[in-house]
Amino acid sequence: MPVVPPFLAVLLLHLAVLQGVAHSEADCGQNGSWIVGRKPANTGEWSQLISILYNGEHFCGGFLIAKQWVVTAAHCVNESMSNYTVLVHAAHRFQNFIQWYRKRTTMNQIIPNANFSGNKGSSGDIALVELSSPVTFISNILPICLPDPSAQFPNGANCWVTGGGQIQTGVDLGYPQHLQELEVPIIDRDTCNYIFGVAPEADLGPNPVKEDMICTGYDEGGQDACQVDSGGPVVCESNVGWVLAGVASWGDGCAQGIRPVVFTSVPYYADWISKYIPNMTFVECKNCDRNAGKKIGPEKAFSLLPLLGCLMFALR
């Protein structure tokens, strides 16, 4: 029987431990190298991102928040559970989702917020999805941190969004259609409502951006548009790691004038989440914008035009 040299045995054991070490929800918000702007994401980034398939096709995004729980938009999961499949860590090549994932599972239950009416611009566009089987957390599959209700994301805070990347409304990014990531500033609610008040949509009414919503975008428009997946995240780097600020809810499509992207605020619904996941841990985000003061993107950093205009959903 061959004898393995002691140094090699120690090395192999060390590598095995690194690959298979168990993690818990306490390890939330620890991702690899997130700080890469407006380009395809690298393998290993956005490990919390999941794909919701509808009848076998990528339909919406979501984020792992616990071993058996995902948060997404309520409008993404408003049909029978039998129509949906969840792919974990399927984040990097959208045309090859079936080959590019770590775990495939079904849904055990869907819990939409009761305030969601089903209409575009409705409050409560957030849902919890319990997976049929738990995910094993390892170094490249960890949950995102959830901020507690006191978290504030100030105007101009620099955060990140992801998506499959369309080049215009209804037109997909060409091969290989990698996951796209983009650093964006937060827009305060008053400014966002002012923007939507310019040539307002009749079905949205006045002040459509409600207290449970967050806006993002730039004032340059055009480049890097169409990158947000319905139900996908806006995440911000804080004093405690990466936190989930919101899930993509609604917008006006690609290059539709001065229209930001609107997300459902996660800290606003922290108490609602804890009602259904009693052991859920929330982090105190004392500094929800570690990148404050850093210049990002074009010279004019705060959005009055929709750099993220094209949402891949429009309340399907």
C-alpha positions, -999 to 999 in steps of 0.1 A, spaced: 0 0 0 15 34 -10 26 56 18 15 93 16 43 116 28 33 134 60 35 169 45 12 159 16 -13 143 40 -14 175 60 -19 196 29 -47 174 16 -64 175 49 -61 213 50 -76 216 15 -105 193 24 -113 213 55 -112 246 35 -136 232 9 -160 215 32 -160 236 64 -195 242 76 -208 277 79 -238 292 96 -261 322 92 -236 340 115 -213 341 86 -237 362 65 -224 390 43 -190 375 37 -185 374 0 -155 370 -21 -145 400 -43 -175 420 -48 -159 453 -57 -159 451 -95 -180 476 -114 -202 475 -144 -189 442 -158 -197 405 -158 -194 390 -123 -166 366 -115 -172 330 -106 -176 329 -68 -192 363 -64 -228 368 -54 -229 334 -39 -263 342 -22 -280 349 -55 -306 323 -66 -325 318 -98 -363 311 -97 -373 291 -128 -408 293 -141 -417 262 -161 -380 256 -166 -370 291 -177 -351 317 -156 -379 341 -144 -367 360 -113 -339 365 -89 -338 361 -51 -313 359 -23 -305 332 3 -311 346 38 -310 312 57 -303 276 49 -339 270 39 -352 305 31 -351 328 2 -364 364 -2 -377 376 -35 -405 399 -49 -441 388 -43 -450 394 -79 -424 367 -89 -442 339 -70 -479 344 -74 -488 311 -90 -488 274 -80 -455 262 -64 -454 233 -89 -446 258 -116 -413 269 -99 -379 255 -94 -350 272 -74 -314 270 -85 -288 279 -58 -256 297 -68 -267 298 -105 -253 333 -109 -229 334 -138 -240 323 -172 -277 328 -178 -279 308 -210 -266 277 -193 -284 278 -160 -291 241 -160 -253 234 -160 -243 263 -138 -257 257 -103 -248 241 -70 -283 229 -58 -316 224 -75 -347 223 -53 -384 229 -52 -405 252 -29 -421 240 3 -441 271 8 -445 307 -5 -453 335 19 -462 368 1 -467 399 21 -504 405 27 -501 442 16 -492 433 -20 -522 439 -43 -506 424 -74 -505 457 -92 -474 476 -103 -463 500 -76 -481 482 -48 -466 482 -13 -456 448 1 -439 434 -30 -418 410 -10 -421 373 -4 -404 345 16 -398 312 0 -391 281 21 -371 256 1 -380 219 2 -345 210 14 -319 231 32 -287 244 16 -254 234 31 -234 266 37 -198 264 26 -172 290 18 -187 300 -16 -224 296 -6 -233 319 23 -264 339 32 -267 377 29 -271 397 61 -304 413 68 -304 448 83 -326 454 113 -355 479 112 -333 509 122 -311 506 91 -310 537 69 -296 539 34 -290 576 28 -292 595 -4 -261 589 -25 -251 557 -6 -232 535 -30 -247 500 -34 -248 472 -59 -274 455 -82 -272 425 -104 -291 409 -133 -291 389 -165 -285 420 -186 -308 431 -214 -297 457 -239 -332 471 -244 -367 462 -233 -373 426 -243 -339 421 -259 -315 398 -241 -278 404 -238 -260 383 -264 -239 352 -257 -225 343 -232 -250 364 -213 -231 365 -180 -245 379 -148 -240 416 -148 -232 437 -117 -233 475 -113 -225 499 -85 -253 525 -81 -263 553 -57 -294 553 -36 -320 581 -43 -340 594 -14 -378 589 -16 -387 626 -20 -364 630 -50 -376 597 -64 -413 608 -61 -404 641 -77 -389 622 -107 -419 600 -111 -441 632 -109 -426 643 -142 -450 630 -168 -465 606 -143 -482 573 -152 -519 574 -146 -520 540 -130 -493 549 -104 -509 581 -90 -491 608 -71 -461 599 -49 -459 563 -61 -427 556 -41 -440 547 -7 -423 544 27 -415 507 21 -396 514 -11 -360 524 -21 -348 539 -54 -315 536 -72 -300 550 -104 -278 576 -122 -284 608 -141 -265 597 -172 -288 571 -185 -281 547 -214 -250 527 -205 -253 496 -183 -291 499 -184 -314 469 -181 -294 450 -155 -319 444 -127 -337 411 -123 -371 411 -109 -368 400 -73 -331 406 -75 -311 425 -49 -297 459 -41 -269 453 -15 -248 477 4 -215 474 22 -218 483 59 -198 481 91 -210 445 95 -205 433 60 -228 432 30 -265 437 38 -296 433 17 -312 467 13 -340 458 -10 -355 435 -37 -363 447 -72 -400 456 -75 -409 479 -104 -398 504 -129 -406 517 -164 -383 496 -187 -352 505 -206 -343 541 -213 -377 554 -204 -366 589 -196 -361 599 -160 -372 567 -143 -352 550 -115 -356 514 -104 -377 509 -73 -369 482 -47 -390 469 -17 -371 479 15 -359 449 34 -354 467 68 -389 479 66 -401 443 66 -377 429 92 -404 424 118 -426 407 92 -397 383 82 -390 375 119 -427 365 123 -422 336 99 -385 329 106 -383 333 144 -347 324 146 -337 349 119 -307 371 129 -308 408 119 -277 430 120 -274 465 134 -262 485 105 -247 516 122 -229 526 90 -249 514 60 -227 531 35 -190 523 40 -183 537 6 -198 571 14 -178 598 -2 -162 576 -28 -169 586 -64 -185 560 -86 -196 558 -121 -200 589 -143 -192 624 -130 -228 631 -120 -234 604 -95 -269 608 -83 -296 596 -105 -323 615 -122 -322 593 -153 -325 555 -152 -291 539 -156 -310 508 -144 -341 516 -163 -348 481 -178 -364 458 -154 -368 422 -166 -402 419 -152 -428 446 -156 -451 426 -133 -454 396 -156 
